[in-house]
Amino acid sequence: MEKIIIALDAMGGDNAPVETVKGGVLAANETGAKVILVGREEVIKEELKKYEYDSENIEIANATEVIGTDESPTSGIKKKKDSSVLVGLKLVKEGKANAFVSAGSTGALLVGGIMVLGKIEGVSRPVLGTGIPTVTGGYSFMLDCGANVDCKPSYLVQFAEMGAIYVESVMGIENPRVGLINNGAEKEKGNSLTKQTYELLEESGLNFVGNVEAVDIPFGKADVIVCDGFVGNMILKLCEGLPKALMSIIKEELVKTGDKNLIAGMAAPFGAVKSLFDAEEIGGAAFLGLNALLLKVHGGSQAGAIKNAVKQCVVFTQNDTLGKFSEKVK
């Protein structure tokens, strides 16, 4: 098998290039894949001096510009021809890399991905999917997380098909359970979109387990959960904020007790809960339906999340997940 090559936006995110370069080196060292660090060459070279690595597994692709999160994605892609996002996408387009990872502008990555890479034949809309932590210690893969706020029932069925392939191929879950996010478990519940989608999913041949209410998501009722991008983004943002708020409240109440032994005794359980909902472990959101995999990592990510995102791309490539999409979605 040819060496797997992953392009990484070294200038994207709040902690670039320090954490992005570190994460890229960690991923290269752990997987043996080549990581192409895309960004300002001199800056990247300076960061690389901190680490030991196989020089055959780390390469630099110079890019002099960065598209900011406050810029128009379309304008940024069109005007900044030497941006780290555009240079990274072109590496994939030209077959010099198998996938691309960025913690930079989500909009620029999505717009650039569609413009440069194009959709897989038969895919109506590319979709953004990510793992939602569950009490089982695993994840429910939710899509769409924000790429398509207005959807047709047929779009959601395609999301489910791609999500099922991704979960089976990358997460190793055979015949994954597929659920439809709705405001009730009964088949008759929901709006026109969910009712029509339910009927189509019943006939899809997928392991469809019915409607999933938001309250059931953290308990792992389904391995793949589908919805439109508006609903998915609301759920994702709540999942990000609620654990932090609860942890803060609990910590404040413990401090009020003044009992140092109680506080110390709660350290391990707190750590376990924090780890469960840690975005570092998830590794990023996958943009599926294009002619290559794009992984969007949270803007505030540390090296661990960057490393795990690159590792997801490696597994995706090893298992020919892209080929499986092309076979299934027609």
Secondary structure, DSSP 8 states (H G I E B T S, - for coil): ----EEEEETT-STTTTHHHHHHHHHHHHHH--EEEEEE-HHHHHHHHTT----GGGEEEEE--B---TTS-HHHHHHH-TTBHHHHHHHHHHTTS-SEEEESS-HHHHHHHHHHHT-B-TT-SS-EEEEEEE-TTSSEEEEE-SSS-SS--HHHHHHHHHHHHHHHHHHS--SS-EEEEE-SSSSTT-S-HHHHHHHHHHHTSSSEEEEEE-GGGGGGTS-SEEE--HHHHHHHHHHHHHHHHHHHHHHHHHHHHHT-HHHHHHTHHHHHHHHHHT-HHHH--EEEESBSSEEEE--TT--HHHHHHHHHHHHHHHHTTHHHHHHHH--
